[in-house]
Amino acid sequence: MEKEKPRLVRLTAILTQLQSRRLLTATELAEKHEVSVRTIYRDIRTLEKSGIPIVTEEGRGYRMMDGFQLPPVMFSEEEANALITAEQIINKNKDASLVELYQSAIVKIKSVLRDGQKETTELLADRIQIRNNVANEKTSSYLMQLQLAIVHFQLIQIRYLSLEGKETNREIEPFAMFSTHENWILIAYCRLRKEFRAFRLDCIQSLVVLNQCFESHEMTLQDYFEQCRKDWENTPDIGLT
């Protein structure tokens, strides 16, 4: 009986992960749960025999059948506290669109918490304070819109004011985003400069998503950073004057 408990926990976790991702490979699941790929194959067969409609895409991985939904998951106290902590961090983010949509999502998440958890999470929210961005300043509102443009390969047009005060109109192909020093940075292929450029969201004066798509760029974000590192290393030092 003791041996079955870890497997039951793992099977439940696999179900949750299948609901949260479009596609998962056996290797990803094996690494996540620190078991062999063969064990994951057995787990998937067990779930299928239990009536869970798992679809196998040959050579790609597993997914839940479209339209199938399990009842709402239950959060442990630690998981609920982690969500509340994330809420406090995101509330201090400088992008208004992220704050607004996370607040909408967290309300839905809180609705499935048990009554006792609701009380403790409310208490915790009153006892946590994030000290960065104390003035709660919002400097952009395009983060969530740009995320959609990235995943749907939509061309966008921006009016951009550089830190040097130069304003330009650009058509860009959004590729990826990262955050540094509390500012969000968009990496995109600029059709004006004909190369990848980094754009600060707080410098974007206006943004329009165009009714036009572009071909996906065949590289990863890590590839981009690696290329930036090589370019930096190969740039000769320039003496100061």
Buried (B, 14 or more C-beta within 10 A) or exposed (E): EEEEEEBEEBBEBBBEBBEEEEEBBBEBBBEBBEBEEEBBEEBBEEBBEEEBEBBEEEEEBBBBEEEEEEEEEEBEBEEBBEBBBEBBEBBBBBBBBBBEBBEEEBEEBBEEBEEEBEEBBEEBBEEEEBEEBEEEEBBBBBBBBBBEBBEEBBBBBBBBBEEEEEEEEBBBBBBBBEEEEBBBBBBBBBBEEEEBBBBBBBBBEEBEBEEEEBEEBEEEEEEBEEEEEEEEEEEEEEEEE
